[in-house]
Amino acid sequence: MGKLKFILSGGGTGGHIYPAIAIANELKLRFPDADFLFVGAKDKMEMQKVPQAGYTIKGLWIAGLQRKITMQNMMFPFKLISSLWTSRKIIKEFKPDVVIGTGGFASGPLLQMANNLNIPTLIQEQNSYPGITNKLLSKKANSICVAYENLDRFFPKEKIVITGNPVRQDLLEIDSKRKEALKHYNLDPNKKTLLVLGGSLGARRLNRLIEKEIYNIISKDIQIIWQCGKLYYHDYNHFTDRKIVQVVSFIDRMDLVYAAADFIISRAGASSVSELCLVGKPVIFIPSPNVSEDHQTKNAKAIVDKKGALLIKENELDATFEPIFSNLVFNEDLQKELSENIKKLGKPNATKDIVEQIVKLIKK
């Protein structure tokens, strides 16, 4: 093999960007002199996150369709044509060996053009229920790496490989970091710790729940690390009480915060679910109902159906949170069962397995 070239595209949310960067990093380990180019949507967060990770990115003028008639929807055909044309130009100039898409608006036109130009394409689908872009692209893609079973309802069966989702490698060794973690967060080793994860921007409904239940939780001799998101930090920061509650907008050491936690309350985005499978702690999922196709509920149910986690729907929180949480805290058999079952669903070698599929495409 001569010098290899890869184009990767994923964006819109961290759940699409992070896997793309993880795949690029793993490819770089395998092929240190390879060239990499990312393609994203012009005004989305990948335009910052990808350069921070050390890669070059080009932006397409693209956005998704809104559900109602808006100015943006009227612009959509022009944006699509512009993005297809730009994608064609980028591919012709860069001459990639493989094009890899991890979801998000920009991956649509890019992979469509790669398929038209007969360049091998690989899709990495994080969710248990694929979005419309990947469903359309799957017909011509060469390989589709997925994290959940039964996706042959949406994708051609012969192209599917179950690899799992790429996750941070530093999460594989958290058991040995417990002592360091308790010290880092200044936690009391004799108390149990609840970790609340609302995603990078935060989740309003999750924050309201903790605000309502905080004294009830503390009364069970529990300390809390509450990641409320940067949009809500100023609303909840006053709950910080050095010894018992720590309110943070963002967590930079996920490995340590997971190592410190005894219980976790989390949204059910695909990358969070994959991380929590590796972490193996008792989890209560509270899926966001405001995502397309209700992805999060489906992601969580895939774990809950195998007795690996608990699930509470947003509209049932007021009635059921207290009894479900209390039972979890005081029922050690349940904690053990959930931990063991969720851990069985973890796929620690996902990134390596995806790269294996990419190597197969190059050899073909």
Phi, psi and chi 1 to 4 in degrees:
 res  aa     phi    psi   chi1   chi2   chi3   chi4
   1 MET       -  129.9  -70.1 -175.0 -142.2      -
   2 GLY   -75.7 -157.4      -      -      -      -
   3 LYS   -71.3  123.3 -174.2  171.0 -177.8  172.3
   4 LEU   -90.2  153.1  -65.8  171.0      -      -
   5 LYS  -131.7  132.5  -66.7 -178.0  167.1 -166.2
   6 PHE  -127.0  134.7  -59.5  103.1      -      -
   7 ILE  -110.9  131.8  -64.0 -175.8      -      -
   8 LEU  -121.8  144.6  -61.6   98.9      -      -
   9 SER  -140.9  127.6  178.0      -      -      -
  10 GLY  -167.9  139.0      -      -      -      -
  11 GLY  -178.1 -171.5      -      -      -      -
  12 GLY    96.5  -49.6      -      -      -      -
  13 THR  -136.4  163.1   65.1      -      -      -
  14 GLY   -57.6  -31.5      -      -      -      -
  15 GLY   -63.3  -23.0      -      -      -      -
  16 HIS   -96.6  -34.1  -66.5  -45.7      -      -
  17 ILE   -73.7  -46.8  -60.3  164.4      -      -
  18 TYR   -58.6  -45.8 -179.5   74.8      -      -
  19 PRO   -60.1  -37.9  -25.5   34.0      -      -
  20 ALA   -62.9  -42.7      -      -      -      -
  21 ILE   -66.7  -40.8  -68.0  171.7      -      -
  22 ALA   -61.8  -40.5      -      -      -      -
  23 ILE   -65.6  -43.0  -67.1  166.9      -      -
  24 ALA   -61.1  -43.2      -      -      -      -
  25 ASN   -61.4  -40.8  -69.8  -16.0      -      -
  26 GLU   -69.5  -39.3 -175.2   64.8   35.1      -
  27 LEU   -62.5  -37.5  -79.5  166.4      -      -
  28 LYS   -65.3  -35.9 -152.1  171.3 -172.1  165.4
  29 LEU   -64.2  -40.4  -75.6  175.2      -      -
  30 ARG   -74.2  -38.8  -70.5  -79.5  -62.9  -96.0
  31 PHE  -129.4   79.4  -51.7  107.9      -      -
  32 PRO   -59.6  -25.6  -19.1   28.3      -      -
  33 ASP  -100.3   12.7   58.7  -12.5      -      -
  34 ALA   -70.1  157.0      -      -      -      -
  35 ASP  -102.3  140.4  -75.3  -22.0      -      -
  36 PHE  -126.2  141.4  -65.6   87.4      -      -
  37 LEU  -139.3  134.1  176.9   64.4      -      -
  38 PHE  -103.8  149.2  -83.2   71.3      -      -
  39 VAL  -126.7  127.9  174.2      -      -      -
  40 GLY  -131.7 -172.4      -      -      -      -
  41 ALA   -96.7  134.5      -      -      -      -
  42 LYS   -48.7  -43.4  -95.3 -172.1  178.3  145.5
  43 ASP  -106.8   19.1   47.1   -2.8      -      -
  44 LYS   -99.8  170.8  -63.7  -71.6 -171.0 -169.7
  45 MET   -67.0  -18.6   64.8 -167.7  -92.5      -
  46 GLU   -61.4  -26.3   56.4  -95.2   28.3      -
  47 MET   -64.8  -21.5  -59.1  -49.2  -73.5      -
  48 GLN   -97.2  -45.1  -79.6   84.6   46.3      -
  49 LYS   -66.3  -38.6  -64.5  -75.5 -179.2 -153.3
  50 VAL   -68.1  -48.0  168.7      -      -      -
  51 PRO   -60.0  -34.2  -25.6   34.3      -      -
  52 GLN   -61.5  -30.3  -79.4  166.6    9.3      -
  53 ALA   -86.1   -0.8      -      -      -      -
  54 GLY    95.4   18.5      -      -      -      -
  55 TYR  -119.2  154.5  -65.7   99.7      -      -
  56 THR   -82.6  141.6  -53.4      -      -      -
  57 ILE  -134.5  142.0 -175.0  163.4      -      -
  58 LYS  -114.7  143.8  -69.6 -170.3  172.5  177.6
  59 GLY  -103.6  141.1      -      -      -      -
  60 LEU  -102.8  151.9  -58.9  179.5      -      -
  61 TRP   -88.2   85.5 -174.3   48.9      -      -
  62 ILE  -144.4  149.2 -173.5   79.5      -      -
  63 ALA  -151.4  166.0      -      -      -      -
  64 GLY   -82.1  168.1      -      -      -      -
  65 LEU   -79.0  136.3  -81.2  166.6      -      -
  66 GLN   -82.7  160.6  -52.3  -62.4  -50.1      -
  67 ARG   -75.9  -18.5  -56.9 -121.5  158.6  135.7
  68 LYS  -117.9  171.6   46.3 -168.7 -176.9  -66.2
  69 ILE   -74.2  116.4  -64.2  171.6      -      -
  70 THR  -136.3  170.4   59.4      -      -      -
  71 MET   -58.5  -39.7 -167.7   59.4 -158.9      -
  72 GLN   -59.7  -40.5 -122.8 -167.6  -40.9      -
  73 ASN   -65.4  -36.2  -83.8   -4.0      -      -
  74 MET   -68.2  -27.1  -68.1  165.4   80.4      -
  75 MET   -80.5  -15.8  -65.7  -61.1  -73.2      -
  76 PHE   -54.7  -47.0 -178.1   76.8      -      -
  77 PRO   -58.4  -37.8  -20.5   29.1      -      -
  78 PHE   -68.2  -41.8  -57.3  104.0      -      -
  79 LYS   -63.2  -40.5  -70.9 -174.5  173.4 -175.9
  80 LEU   -65.2  -46.6 -174.8   60.6      -      -
  81 ILE   -61.6  -45.0  -69.2  162.3      -      -
  82 SER   -59.2  -43.1  153.5      -      -      -
  83 SER   -70.0  -37.2  -64.1      -      -      -
  84 LEU   -64.7  -42.4  -75.0  164.4      -      -
  85 TRP   -65.1  -45.7 -170.5   82.4      -      -
  86 THR   -64.2  -40.5  -50.3      -      -      -
  87 SER   -61.5  -42.8  -65.1      -      -      -
  88 ARG   -59.5  -44.1 -176.0 -175.9  168.7   87.7
  89 LYS   -63.3  -45.1 -158.9  170.0  152.5 -126.7
  90 ILE   -60.7  -45.5  -70.8  170.7      -      -
  91 ILE   -66.0  -42.9  -69.0  168.5      -      -
  92 LYS   -61.6  -40.4  -72.9 -102.3 -172.9 -163.2
  93 GLU   -74.8  -42.4  -78.1  172.2    9.9      -
  94 PHE   -82.5  -28.9 -169.0   77.3      -      -
  95 LYS    53.6   63.4  -61.1 -174.0  174.1   67.7
  96 PRO   -73.2  153.5   28.5  -34.4      -      -
  97 ASP   -80.8  -36.3  -67.5  -82.1      -      -
  98 VAL  -143.7  145.4 -178.7      -      -      -
  99 VAL  -116.1  130.5  175.8      -      -      -
 100 ILE  -119.4  128.4  -60.7  137.8      -      -
 101 GLY  -119.0  133.2      -      -      -      -
 102 THR  -114.3   15.6   59.1      -      -      -
 103 GLY   101.7  166.8      -      -      -      -
 104 GLY   102.1  161.5      -      -      -      -
 105 PHE   -59.6  -40.6  -57.4  132.8      -      -
 106 ALA   -68.8  -26.9      -      -      -      -
 107 SER   -69.3  -22.0   63.9      -      -      -
 108 GLY   -59.7  -66.7      -      -      -      -
 109 PRO   -61.2  -35.5    1.0   -6.8      -      -
 110 LEU   -64.0  -50.4 -178.2   79.3      -      -
 111 LEU   -70.7  -32.4  -90.7   77.4      -      -
 112 GLN   -59.0  -45.7 -175.6   60.6   44.9      -
 113 MET   -67.6  -40.6  -96.8  -54.6  152.2      -
 114 ALA   -60.1  -42.9      -      -      -      -
 115 ASN   -61.0  -43.4  -71.3  -28.5      -      -
 116 ASN   -62.6  -32.0  -70.5   -3.4      -      -
 117 LEU   -93.7   12.0  -65.8  165.4      -      -
 118 ASN    60.3   35.0  -70.2  -35.2      -      -
 119 ILE   -99.1  133.3  -72.0  160.1      -      -
 120 PRO   -57.9  137.4  -15.9   23.2      -      -
 121 THR  -125.9  145.8   58.2      -      -      -
 122 LEU  -127.6  133.8  176.6  136.0      -      -
 123 ILE  -107.4  137.4  -65.4  171.7      -      -
 124 GLN  -115.3  112.7 -163.8  -95.0  -38.8      -
 125 GLU  -102.0  117.5  171.4   57.4   64.4      -
 126 GLN   -81.5  -29.1  -65.4   96.0   37.0      -
 127 ASN   -93.4  162.4  -71.6  -69.9      -      -
 128 SER   -79.6  -10.2   59.1      -      -      -
 129 TYR  -137.0  104.9 -164.0   93.5      -      -
 130 PRO   -67.6  152.4   -0.8    7.0      -      -
 131 GLY   -78.6  170.9      -      -      -      -
 132 ILE   -65.2  -36.2 -172.7  149.5      -      -
 133 THR   -58.0  -51.5  -52.1      -      -      -
 134 ASN   -67.9  -32.2  -81.7   -5.7      -      -
 135 LYS   -61.8  -43.6  -81.6 -170.8 -143.9  165.0
 136 LEU   -67.5  -42.0  -68.1  171.0      -      -
 137 LEU   -70.8  -25.3  -69.0  170.2      -      -
 138 SER   -63.3  -25.7   68.8      -      -      -
 139 LYS   -61.9  -34.8  -65.2  178.9  179.6   55.2
 140 LYS  -107.9   -9.7  -72.2 -168.7  171.7  170.3
 141 ALA   -64.0  153.3      -      -      -      -
 142 ASN   -86.0  -32.2  -60.8   74.8      -      -
 143 SER  -148.1  142.0 -176.3      -      -      -
 144 ILE  -128.5  111.2  -55.7  162.4      -      -
 145 CYS   -95.0  124.9  -65.3      -      -      -
 146 VAL  -124.7  166.2  -58.9      -      -      -
 147 ALA  -109.5  -11.0      -      -      -      -
 148 TYR  -127.9  158.4  -67.9   94.2      -      -
 149 GLU   -79.9  170.4  -66.1  163.4    0.0      -
 150 ASN    64.2   29.9  -54.0  -36.0      -      -
 151 LEU   -89.6    3.4  -74.4 -177.6      -      -
 152 ASP   -71.3   -3.6   47.1    2.0      -      -
 153 ARG   -69.7  -24.2  -63.8  173.7  -48.1 -166.2
 154 PHE  -114.4  -28.6  -50.9  108.0      -      -
 155 PHE  -120.8  154.7  -63.2  144.8      -      -
 156 PRO   -61.0  125.0  -18.3   27.7      -      -
 157 LYS   -56.5  -40.2 -165.9  171.2 -177.2  172.1
 158 GLU   -70.8  -11.8   67.3  -76.2   -0.9      -
 159 LYS   -98.0   -9.7  -63.5  178.3 -177.3  179.3
 160 ILE   -81.9  133.2  -63.4  175.3      -      -
 161 VAL  -127.7  126.8 -172.0      -      -      -
 162 ILE   -85.2  110.4  -63.6 -176.9      -      -
 163 THR  -114.6  -25.5   55.2      -      -      -
 164 GLY    89.7  174.9      -      -      -      -
 165 ASN   -96.4  143.4  -76.0  -32.1      -      -
 166 PRO   -60.6  134.6  -21.0   31.8      -      -
 167 VAL  -133.4  164.1  -76.7      -      -      -
 168 ARG   -60.4  129.2  -58.2  163.3 -137.4 -104.7
 169 GLN   -67.8  -24.3  -68.3  -55.2  -64.1      -
 170 ASP   -72.6   -2.5   59.4    3.1      -      -
 171 LEU   -87.6   -6.6  -60.9 -176.5      -      -
 172 LEU   -75.9  -19.9  -59.2  179.1      -      -
 173 GLU  -116.6   30.6  -73.1  -60.8  -47.7      -
 174 ILE   -71.9  -24.3   63.7  160.7      -      -
 175 ASP   -58.0  -34.9  -64.3  -15.9      -      -
 176 SER   -78.7   -5.9   61.1      -      -      -
 177 LYS  -103.6    7.9  -63.3 -179.6 -176.2  173.9
 178 ARG   -58.7  -46.2  177.4  125.4  176.5  136.9
 179 LYS   -60.6  -49.0 -136.1  174.3  176.6  170.0
 180 GLU   -58.5  -39.7 -176.7 -167.3  -13.7      -
 181 ALA   -66.6  -44.4      -      -      -      -
 182 LEU   -62.0  -37.8  -66.5  173.3      -      -
 183 LYS   -70.2  -44.5 -160.0  173.2  148.7 -161.4
 184 HIS   -57.2  -41.6 -178.4   85.6      -      -
 185 TYR   -96.5    4.6  -74.1  100.8      -      -
 186 ASN    55.8   49.7 -162.1   14.6      -      -
 187 LEU   -98.7  156.4  -65.4  163.8      -      -
 188 ASP   -83.3  115.9  179.1  -15.1      -      -
 189 PRO   -65.1  -14.3   14.0  -20.2      -      -
 190 ASN   -90.9   -6.9  -58.6  -47.3      -      -
 191 LYS  -104.7  155.9  -78.3 -172.1 -165.0  -68.1
 192 LYS   -83.7  152.4  -64.6  -90.2 -174.3  174.0
 193 THR  -117.1  130.2  -57.4      -      -      -
 194 LEU  -101.6  129.4  168.1   66.8      -      -
 195 LEU  -108.0  126.4  168.4   63.0      -      -
 196 VAL  -112.2  122.3 -178.6      -      -      -
 197 LEU  -116.8  115.0  -64.6  172.8      -      -
 198 GLY  -105.2    9.8      -      -      -      -
 199 GLY    84.0  167.5      -      -      -      -
 200 SER   -62.3  -35.2   49.7      -      -      -
 201 LEU   -89.2  -18.7  -62.4  174.2      -      -
 202 GLY    99.9  163.7      -      -      -      -
 203 ALA  -132.3  113.1      -      -      -      -
 204 ARG   -56.9  -45.8  179.2 -174.6  -69.4  152.7
 205 ARG   -66.5  -37.3 -172.3   62.0 -173.9   90.4
 206 LEU   -64.5  -42.8 -127.7   62.5      -      -
 207 ASN   -63.6  -41.0  -72.1  -26.5      -      -
 208 ARG   -63.9  -37.7  -77.3 -163.4 -174.6  143.6
 209 LEU   -60.6  -48.8  169.8   76.0      -      -
 210 ILE   -66.0  -39.0  -58.0  -56.8      -      -
 211 GLU   -57.2  -43.3  178.9  179.7   25.7      -
 212 LYS   -70.9  -37.1  176.1  175.4  164.9 -103.6
 213 GLU   -99.0    0.3  -60.8  -75.1  -13.0      -
 214 ILE   -58.4  -41.4 -166.0  159.5      -      -
 215 TYR   -74.1  -33.0  -62.8  109.2      -      -
 216 ASN   -62.1  -42.8  168.2   26.3      -      -
 217 ILE   -65.8  -47.3  -66.5  169.0      -      -
 218 ILE   -61.2  -34.5  -66.9  166.0      -      -
 219 SER   -64.4  -15.5   71.5      -      -      -
 220 LYS   -90.7   17.7  -63.7  174.6  171.7   46.4
 221 ASP    63.8   42.1 -155.1   24.9      -      -
 222 ILE  -117.2  139.0  -74.4  173.8      -      -
 223 GLN  -102.6  153.8   52.6 -158.1  -13.9      -
 224 ILE  -125.4  133.7  -54.8  173.3      -      -
 225 ILE  -109.8  115.7  -62.1  176.6      -      -
 226 TRP  -116.2  103.7  175.7    4.4      -      -
 227 GLN   -89.9  103.7 -175.7 -101.8  -41.3      -
 228 CYS   -96.1  -10.2   65.3      -      -      -
 229 GLY    90.8  151.7      -      -      -      -
 230 LYS   -69.8  -24.4   58.9 -178.8  178.3 -152.7
 231 LEU   -68.3  -23.7  -64.1 -179.3      -      -
 232 TYR  -116.4    0.0  -57.3  101.0      -      -
 233 TYR   -55.0  -44.7 -177.0   66.6      -      -
 234 HIS   -68.8  -19.1   58.5  -81.6      -      -
 235 ASP   -77.9  -28.0  -61.2  -22.8      -      -
 236 TYR  -119.8   -6.7  -62.8  105.5      -      -
 237 ASN   -54.5  -30.0 -175.4   27.4      -      -
 238 HIS   -67.9  -11.7   64.8  -82.9      -      -
 239 PHE   -77.8  -12.5  -79.1  104.9      -      -
 240 THR   -60.3  127.1  -68.0      -      -      -
 241 ASP  -137.3  102.3  162.2  -10.1      -      -
 242 ARG   -30.8  -44.2  -63.7  -80.9  166.1  -86.1
 243 LYS   -81.0  -34.4  -95.3  -57.3 -179.3 -139.6
 244 ILE  -114.9  -35.2  -51.4  172.7      -      -
 245 VAL  -128.9  130.1 -179.4      -      -      -
 246 GLN  -122.0  114.4  -62.1  180.0   40.9      -
 247 VAL   -96.7  124.4  180.0      -      -      -
 248 VAL  -130.5  150.5  -65.1      -      -      -
 249 SER   -84.8  -30.7   64.2      -      -      -
 250 PHE  -149.4  149.7 -179.7   76.7      -      -
 251 ILE  -115.9  122.1  -64.5  166.6      -      -
 252 ASP   -93.9  -21.2   50.1    0.1      -      -
 253 ARG  -114.6   80.5  -73.4  -68.9  -56.9  -90.5
 254 MET   -61.3  -34.7  -72.4  -51.3  -69.7      -
 255 ASP   -60.2  -42.9   57.4  -27.1      -      -
 256 LEU   -72.7  -38.1  -68.1 -174.8      -      -
 257 VAL   -68.9  -35.6   84.8      -      -      -
 258 TYR   -68.5  -38.3  -77.5  135.9      -      -
 259 ALA   -64.4  -32.8      -      -      -      -
 260 ALA   -78.4  -25.6      -      -      -      -
 261 ALA   -75.9  144.3      -      -      -      -
 262 ASP  -105.5  -31.5  -64.7  -73.5      -      -
 263 PHE  -135.3  149.4  -47.9  104.4      -      -
 264 ILE  -133.5  134.0  -61.0  169.8      -      -
 265 ILE  -112.9  125.8  -67.2  175.0      -      -
 266 SER  -146.8  154.3  175.0      -      -      -
 267 ARG   -64.4  174.2  -76.3  -58.1 -156.5 -163.4
 268 ALA  -124.7   41.2      -      -      -      -
 269 GLY   -62.0  154.0      -      -      -      -
 270 ALA   -57.9  -43.3      -      -      -      -
 271 SER   -71.9  -34.3   50.1      -      -      -
 272 SER   -63.2  -44.1  -57.0      -      -      -
 273 VAL   -61.3  -43.8  173.1      -      -      -
 274 SER   -63.4  -41.1  -62.0      -      -      -
 275 GLU   -63.0  -44.7  -75.1 -173.0   -0.7      -
 276 LEU   -66.1  -27.6  -69.5  165.3      -      -
 277 CYS   -64.7  -38.9  -71.7      -      -      -
 278 LEU   -72.5  -36.0  -70.5 -172.5      -      -
 279 VAL   -69.0  -39.5  167.0      -      -      -
 280 GLY    69.6   35.5      -      -      -      -
 281 LYS  -106.7  158.9  -57.8  -83.6  173.0   95.2
 282 PRO   -63.8  129.0  -18.4   29.4      -      -
 283 VAL  -125.0  141.0 -179.9      -      -      -
 284 ILE  -110.5  115.9  -63.2  175.7      -      -
 285 PHE   -87.7  132.9  -75.5  121.0      -      -
 286 ILE  -122.8   89.4  -56.8  173.7      -      -
 287 PRO   -65.3  147.6  -11.8   24.2      -      -
 288 SER   -77.1  126.6  166.9      -      -      -
 289 PRO   -82.1   -4.3   26.3  -26.9      -      -
 290 ASN   -97.6   23.1  -41.6  -43.8      -      -
 291 VAL  -106.4  156.4 -103.8      -      -      -
 292 SER   -59.7  141.3   58.9      -      -      -
 293 GLU    57.8   15.8  -32.4 -117.9   20.1      -
 294 ASP    52.4   41.1 -155.9   12.2      -      -
 295 HIS   -44.0  -49.6  -85.0  -47.0      -      -
 296 GLN   -64.9  -40.4  -69.8 -154.9    0.6      -
 297 THR   -62.3  -40.0  -57.2      -      -      -
 298 LYS   -67.0  -40.7  -70.3  165.9  179.1  146.9
 299 ASN   -60.0  -45.7  -67.6  -18.6      -      -
 300 ALA   -66.4  -42.0      -      -      -      -
 301 LYS   -61.6  -33.5  -88.3 -170.9   75.2   70.2
 302 ALA   -60.3  -31.5      -      -      -      -
 303 ILE   -84.2  -44.6  -52.9  -62.5      -      -
 304 VAL   -61.6  -38.4  173.9      -      -      -
 305 ASP   -61.8  -22.3  -69.6  -12.6      -      -
 306 LYS  -102.9   21.6  -60.8 -163.1  168.1  164.9
 307 LYS    54.2   40.4  -64.3 -171.4  170.0   53.9
 308 GLY  -105.3   -4.6      -      -      -      -
 309 ALA  -165.7  169.9      -      -      -      -
 310 LEU  -107.0  153.6  -55.8  172.9      -      -
 311 LEU  -133.9  132.3 -175.9  152.6      -      -
 312 ILE  -126.4  126.8  -49.9  177.9      -      -
 313 LYS   -75.4  149.4  -69.4 -170.2  170.7  161.6
 314 GLU   -53.7  -43.0  -88.2 -163.4    2.2      -
 315 ASN   -76.0   -2.3   57.4    6.4      -      -
 316 GLU  -109.9    0.7  -65.4  166.4    2.4      -
 317 LEU   -58.4  -46.8  -80.6  171.0      -      -
 318 ASP   -59.9  -37.9  -69.9  -26.0      -      -
 319 ALA   -82.4  -35.4      -      -      -      -
 320 THR  -113.8  -12.1   61.4      -      -      -
 321 PHE   -58.6  -49.0  177.1   79.1      -      -
 322 GLU   -58.5  -54.4 -151.1  -51.4  -63.1      -
 323 PRO   -63.0  -38.3   13.1  -24.7      -      -
 324 ILE   -67.7  -44.0  -71.0  175.6      -      -
 325 PHE   -66.4  -44.4 -176.4   69.1      -      -
 326 SER   -59.4  -44.8  -73.2      -      -      -
 327 ASN   -60.3  -41.6 -179.8   40.7      -      -
 328 LEU   -62.9  -45.8  177.1   62.7      -      -
 329 VAL   -63.5  -37.7  170.5      -      -      -
 330 PHE  -100.0   -3.7  -62.5  116.3      -      -
 331 ASN  -107.6   95.0 -177.0  -20.0      -      -
 332 GLU   -69.3  -29.9  -71.2 -170.0    3.3      -
 333 ASP   -64.5  -40.9  -69.7  -19.7      -      -
 334 LEU   -64.0  -44.0  176.0   61.2      -      -
 335 GLN   -56.5  -45.8  -66.9  168.1   26.2      -
 336 LYS   -64.8  -44.1 -163.9  163.3  169.8  -79.9
 337 GLU   -61.2  -47.5  179.3 -171.5   22.3      -
 338 LEU   -62.5  -44.5  -66.9  176.3      -      -
 339 SER   -60.0  -48.3  -72.5      -      -      -
 340 GLU   -65.3  -41.2  -74.8  172.0    0.8      -
 341 ASN   -71.4  -39.3  -71.8  -20.2      -      -
 342 ILE   -69.8  -33.5 -163.3  169.1      -      -
 343 LYS   -64.9  -34.6 -154.3  137.0 -166.4  174.5
 344 LYS   -62.3  -23.9  -75.9  178.6 -162.0  154.2
 345 LEU   -89.2   -5.6  -58.3  172.2      -      -
 346 GLY   -70.7  145.8      -      -      -      -
 347 LYS  -125.0   85.6  -62.6 -137.5  167.5   16.5
 348 PRO   -67.0  -21.2   18.0  -27.6      -      -
 349 ASN  -100.4   19.1  -59.3  -43.0      -      -
 350 ALA   -53.1  -49.2      -      -      -      -
 351 THR   -62.7  -43.2  -40.3      -      -      -
 352 LYS   -61.7  -41.5  -73.9 -170.2  173.4   70.4
 353 ASP   -66.4  -36.0  -67.6  -15.1      -      -
 354 ILE   -66.2  -43.0  -68.0  163.4      -      -
 355 VAL   -63.1  -36.1  165.8      -      -      -
 356 GLU   -56.9  -42.5  -85.8  -50.0  -48.7      -
 357 GLN   -64.8  -38.1  -65.0  -55.5  -47.0      -
 358 ILE   -65.0  -41.8  -64.8  168.2      -      -
 359 VAL   -61.9  -39.0  172.5      -      -      -
 360 LYS   -60.5  -39.3  -82.0 -175.4 -171.3  168.1
 361 LEU   -65.8  -37.8  -67.2 -176.5      -      -
 362 ILE   -66.3  -42.2  -60.8  165.3      -      -
 363 LYS   -65.2  -32.7  -73.4 -178.0  174.6  159.6
 364 LYS   -62.6      -  -88.2 -175.7 -171.7  167.2
